[in-house]
Amino acid sequence: MTFDPIDKQLITLLQTDSKQTTKALSVQLNLSVTAVYERIKKLEHHGVIDRYVAMVNKAEVQKSFVAFCHIKLIKHSQDYVVQFEKEVANLDEVMECYHISGDYDYLLKVLVKDMVAFREFMVNKLTTINHIGSTHSMFVINEVKHSTIVPV
């Protein structure tokens, strides 16, 4: 799908605040409400807009301890990879999981309440997953930038 400048602006506006009404968007884009509605439906239909979510303040829900965990599997067989990915996808504390290149196989972004909760997560959940050879964790001192806006 190719985007014209209005599509790009609309995508950015929706990423900034998806609760805006089509009326508010139409004013900003200088289009009719119907035209904005049709563009949004087209973006949804083509999978450009995947879903709408609410961004939650981590501190307000006591999940402000952020850790990044590097994971190395003991073996890179398809069975081990599939099994690991299936199990890690079911861990609520894991916000993001990436299969990466380099010294480690996976990078996880983990949100928990504090260091005690992180240790509990590591001991009782993450390290119980089969085929993990080693882990290396880093803790966030300060969040300098966090954006969910994908540039278009």
C-alpha positions in Angstrom: 0.0 0.0 0.0 1.3 3.4 -0.9 0.6 6.4 1.3 -0.1 10.0 0.1 0.8 12.9 2.4 -2.7 12.9 4.0 -2.5 9.2 4.8 0.9 9.8 6.5 -0.5 12.7 8.5 -3.6 10.7 9.5 -1.4 7.8 10.6 0.7 10.1 12.8 -2.4 11.8 14.2 -3.9 8.5 15.2 -0.7 7.3 16.7 -0.6 10.4 18.8 -4.2 10.2 20.0 -6.4 7.5 18.6 -9.4 8.7 20.6 -9.8 11.8 18.4 -13.1 11.9 16.7 -13.3 11.7 12.9 -14.7 15.3 13.1 -11.6 16.5 15.0 -9.3 14.6 12.5 -11.3 16.1 9.5 -10.6 19.6 10.8 -6.9 19.0 11.2 -6.6 17.3 7.7 -9.0 19.7 6.0 -11.1 16.8 4.7 -14.7 15.8 5.2 -15.7 13.4 8.1 -16.6 10.8 5.5 -13.3 11.0 3.7 -11.4 10.6 7.0 -13.6 7.7 8.0 -13.0 6.0 4.7 -9.2 6.5 4.9 -9.2 5.0 8.4 -11.2 2.0 7.3 -8.8 1.5 4.3 -5.8 1.6 6.7 -7.5 -0.9 9.0 -8.5 -3.2 6.1 -4.9 -3.2 4.8 -3.5 -4.0 8.2 -1.6 -0.7 8.6 -3.7 0.0 11.7 -3.3 -3.2 13.7 -5.3 -2.3 16.8 -6.2 0.5 19.2 -4.8 0.5 22.7 -4.6 2.6 25.8 -1.1 3.5 27.0 -0.9 2.9 30.7 1.4 4.8 33.1 3.8 2.0 34.4 4.3 3.8 37.8 0.5 4.1 38.4 0.1 0.3 38.1 3.3 -0.5 40.1 5.2 -1.9 37.1 8.0 0.8 36.8 11.0 -1.6 37.2 12.1 -2.3 33.7 14.7 -4.9 32.8 16.2 -6.1 29.5 17.1 -9.8 29.5 19.4 -11.4 27.0 18.7 -15.1 26.6 21.0 -17.7 25.0 19.5 -21.1 24.2 21.6 -24.3 24.7 20.9 -25.3 21.2 19.4 -23.6 18.1 17.2 -26.4 16.9 13.8 -25.6 15.5 12.1 -27.5 18.4 14.0 -25.5 21.1 13.3 -22.2 19.3 9.6 -22.9 18.9 9.2 -24.2 22.4 11.0 -21.2 24.0 9.0 -18.7 21.9 5.7 -20.3 22.8 6.5 -20.3 26.6 7.9 -16.8 26.8 4.9 -15.4 24.9 2.7 -16.6 27.9 4.7 -14.6 30.5 2.7 -11.5 31.5 5.9 -9.8 32.7 7.5 -9.9 29.2 6.3 -6.9 27.2 8.5 -7.5 24.2 10.5 -10.4 22.9 12.9 -10.3 19.9 14.9 -13.1 18.3 18.2 -11.3 17.7 21.6 -11.8 16.1 24.9 -11.7 18.0 26.1 -13.3 21.2 22.5 -13.9 22.5 19.5 -15.4 20.9 16.7 -13.3 22.4 16.1 -9.9 24.0 13.2 -9.5 26.4 11.8 -6.4 27.8 10.4 -7.2 31.3 8.2 -5.0 33.5 7.7 -5.8 37.2 7.2 -3.9 40.5 10.7 -4.0 41.9 13.9 -6.0 42.2 12.2 -8.6 44.5 9.6 -9.2 41.8 12.2 -9.4 39.1 14.1 -12.1 41.1 10.8 -14.0 41.6 10.1 -13.7 37.8 13.6 -15.0 37.0 13.6 -17.9 39.5 10.0 -19.0 39.2 9.1 -18.3 35.6 11.9 -17.5 33.1 14.5 -20.0 34.2 11.9 -22.8 34.4 11.6 -22.6 30.6 13.5 -25.5 29.1 16.6 -25.0 26.8 17.8 -21.7 28.3 21.6 -21.9 28.4 22.3 -18.5 30.0 20.8 -15.1 30.8 22.2 -11.6 31.2 20.0 -8.9 32.7 20.3 -5.1 32.6 18.1 -2.7 34.6 16.8 0.7 33.4 18.1 3.6 35.5 16.1 6.3 33.6 13.8 6.2 30.6 15.2 8.9 28.3 12.8 8.3 25.4 9.8 6.0 24.9 7.7 6.4 21.8 5.1 4.2 20.2 4.9 6.3 17.1 6.2 4.6 14.0 7.4 7.2 11.6 5.7 7.1 8.1 
